[in-house]
Amino acid sequence: MLTVDYDKLGLRPGDLLLDLGCGFGRHAFEAFRRGARVVACDMATDELQQVRGLFEAMVLAGEVPADAMGDCANGDATQLPFPDGTFDRIVASEVMEHIPDDLAALDELTRVLRPGGTMAITIPAWMPEKICWALSDEYHAPFVEGGHVRIYTENEMRSKMRGAGLVDGAAHHAHALHAPYWWLKCAVGPTNDDFPLVKLYNRLLVWDITKKPAVTRITEQLLNPVLGKSLVVYATKPITAGPGERESATTRTRRAEKADASV
């Protein structure tokens, strides 16, 4: 189940792609299958082991072009272990809402993206996320360790991207069928997976993901602009932006805060 549109990202065979906060690797695997050179990065070493194992299985099964690459790296989004301008494309899917210092993470993502490269950041959309927070305190931090620490608006994400030196571009919503599922889970308790309606809805989502029937695909496409659980914003690093030519998002925001405080 992909959230990012690889055509909008501009992914091409041979591109070096960073999948930040890869989890179990859904975006990394698709990029690998398309012939990209992929680095899946996460703080969870157990998940990275599973991702590396599936990279190897895909190679053995002949599912990827011969010149594709799949590798893993353990790293912190606010201190990425890569040189400046390393990657052609970056995907950070459902990551930023977990990071207390999201400005530092955006600075790092911008740093490791090559000039002219593109990134896609996906976050929970404001309205579906707001409802989840209202329904249950057990859905987010601080109740959930490592859980969501903020609710983004699209304008906020765009503003922070621009503050990091990026040029924000296209955006779209995805996974409208998942929003009511999470509202239901929050209403009965986020960990109450045995609740009958939760189990029934989960079966519907699994059927949709595995079978991709026309009825659910069309329904979701129609509902995405209003109910899409995820928002994807694409951005480009200007070719003219070289080392030291931009003020970091963190510095710019904190300077503005100090100016406001002094008024």
Secondary structure, DSSP 8 states (H G I E B T S, - for coil): ---S-HHHHT--TT-EEEEET-TT-HHHHHHHHTT-EEEEEES-HHHHHHHHHHHHHHHHTT-S-TT-EEEEEE-BTTB-SS-TT-EEEEEEES-GGG-TTHHHHHHHHHHHEEEEEEEEEEEE-HHHHHHHHHH-GGGSTTTSTT-------HHHHHHHHHHTT-EEEEEEEE-TTHHHHHHHHHHH-TT-TTSHHHHHHHHHHHHHHHH--HHHHHHHHHHHHHH-SEEEEEEE--TT--TTSS--HHHHHHHHHHHHHH-
